[in-house]
């Protein structure tokens, strides 16, 4: 009886492990793709890399940040997933991110910035979805008010808005 219990326990544990691995697989987007992550990543859902629609990004968890920026008036409440969470979800393995906007502006962002500064991929501002006209659909946002030393030209150049792609190098 004890051996049968141990065999059943092993089967249950193996089944749980396989199920949890399956649920970690990156699903295909069902809505409009707003972000593609490519380059040195282990999790992909398309030939281009890992593609995300808005709902997929929000499913990773949405945080909020109250901060001012050089490009907006006053302090605003931004929300969206943390860049570090997105990188972890695709198995990013690299030191640098090339972040590209809809107009093909591109900036290099050190991967450690995502973790050291808790960078947000802002998709909403003051409770409203950010349109392309308002720096959406995605805005790489540093916590300027929380860490005033980040309010400099180097970080401003890394704060890409209208993001469409992140390439992990």
C-alpha positions as a printed Julia matrix, in Angstrom:
169×3 Matrix{Float64}:
  0.0    0.0     0.0
  2.86   2.39    0.86
  4.52   1.74   -2.53
  1.24   2.42   -4.34
  0.9    5.69   -2.41
  4.46   6.71   -3.35
  3.86   5.86   -7.03
  0.62   7.87   -7.04
  2.39  10.76   -5.31
  5.16  10.7    -7.94
  2.63  10.62  -10.78
  0.73  13.52   -9.19
  3.93  15.53   -8.71
  5.07  14.9   -12.3
  1.63  15.82  -13.64
  1.67  19.05  -11.61
  5.12  19.91  -12.92
  4.07  19.3   -16.52
  0.86  21.29  -16.04
  2.71  24.23  -14.5
  5.23  24.23  -17.37
  2.38  24.2   -19.88
  0.69  27.15  -18.21
  3.95  29.1   -18.36
  4.08  28.78  -22.15
  3.53  32.08  -23.89
  0.08  32.13  -25.47
 -0.55  33.68  -28.87
 -2.15  37.12  -28.83
 -5.86  37.27  -29.67
 -6.0   41.06  -29.97
 -3.92  43.6   -31.85
 -0.18  43.09  -31.22
  1.22  46.17  -29.49
  4.63  44.83  -28.42
  7.1   42.38  -29.9
 10.08  41.22  -27.84
 12.82  39.55  -29.87
 16.51  38.71  -29.72
 17.99  36.63  -26.91
 14.78  35.2   -25.44
 13.77  31.62  -24.67
  9.96  31.99  -24.8
  8.41  32.79  -28.18
  4.91  32.62  -29.63
  5.68  33.69  -33.21
  8.44  33.73  -35.81
  9.18  37.33  -34.76
  9.71  36.4   -31.09
  7.26  37.05  -28.28
  4.24  39.09  -29.31
  1.86  40.69  -26.84
 -1.54  42.28  -27.13
 -2.73  44.69  -24.43
 -4.57  42.01  -22.45
 -1.51  39.74  -22.36
  0.62  42.56  -20.96
 -2.01  43.44  -18.35
 -2.24  39.75  -17.38
  1.42  39.94  -16.32
  0.33  42.36  -13.6
 -0.25  46.07  -13.63
  1.38  48.45  -11.17
  0.87  52.16  -10.84
  3.31  55.03  -10.44
  2.65  58.66   -9.59
  5.32  60.79  -11.21
  5.98  63.84  -13.27
  7.88  63.62  -16.54
  9.58  66.2   -18.73
  6.9   65.53  -21.38
  3.69  65.74  -19.34
  2.2   68.43  -17.11
  2.27  67.92  -13.35
  2.21  64.59  -11.56
  0.21  61.88  -13.3
 -0.73  58.33  -12.38
  0.68  55.85  -14.87
 -0.05  52.13  -14.89
  1.15  49.06  -16.73
  3.41  46.05  -16.27
  6.95  46.32  -15.0
  9.58  45.89  -17.7
 11.36  43.35  -15.49
  8.21  41.18  -15.44
  7.94  41.27  -19.23
 11.62  40.33  -19.56
 11.2   37.42  -17.13
  8.1   36.2   -18.99
 10.08  35.82  -22.24
 13.23  34.39  -20.65
 15.36  37.36  -21.67
 19.09  36.69  -21.57
 21.18  39.74  -22.34
 22.69  42.96  -21.09
 21.08  45.54  -23.37
 17.62  46.26  -24.7
 17.13  48.06  -27.97
 13.75  49.78  -27.54
 12.13  50.91  -30.79
  9.21  53.31  -31.25
  6.56  53.39  -33.97
  8.54  56.13  -35.76
 11.67  53.89  -35.6
 13.4   56.02  -32.94
 15.52  53.59  -30.96
 17.39  53.74  -27.66
 19.57  51.28  -25.8
 18.5   50.54  -22.24
 20.69  48.46  -19.91
 18.76  45.39  -18.72
 19.79  46.15  -15.14
 17.81  49.42  -15.33
 14.61  47.37  -15.52
 15.42  45.79  -12.17
 17.38  48.6   -10.46
 14.84  51.34  -11.24
 11.63  49.33  -11.49
 10.89  50.67  -14.98
  7.25  50.56  -16.02
  5.84  49.92  -19.47
  3.12  52.51  -18.96
 -0.06  51.86  -20.96
 -2.53  54.03  -19.03
 -2.29  57.58  -17.72
 -4.75  58.83  -15.12
 -6.97  55.8   -15.7
 -7.17  56.19  -19.48
 -5.52  54.04  -22.11
 -2.63  55.98  -23.67
 -3.2   56.64  -27.36
 -0.4   57.06  -29.88
 -1.04  60.8   -29.66
 -0.41  60.64  -25.88
  2.8   58.57  -26.02
  1.03  55.2   -26.18
  0.45  52.43  -26.61
  3.54  51.85  -24.42
  5.83  54.37  -22.72
  9.1   53.29  -21.02
  8.75  55.14  -17.75
 11.39  55.68  -15.09
 10.32  56.79  -11.58
 11.49  60.4   -11.97
  9.87  61.74   -8.78
 10.99  58.79   -6.65
 14.59  59.07   -7.87
 15.3   62.68   -9.0
 18.83  61.69  -10.11
 17.15  59.89  -13.03
 15.94  63.21  -14.39
 18.85  63.64  -16.81
 19.48  63.55  -20.55
 20.74  59.93  -20.61
 17.58  58.61  -18.94
 15.35  60.95  -20.96
 16.78  59.38  -24.14
 15.99  55.89  -22.78
 12.39  56.87  -21.99
 11.0   55.8   -25.33
  7.3   56.34  -25.99
  5.1   54.79  -28.67
  7.1   51.58  -28.14
  6.49  48.77  -30.63
  9.52  46.51  -30.16
 12.17  45.51  -27.64
 15.2   43.54  -28.84
 17.23  41.76  -26.18
 20.97  41.79  -26.91
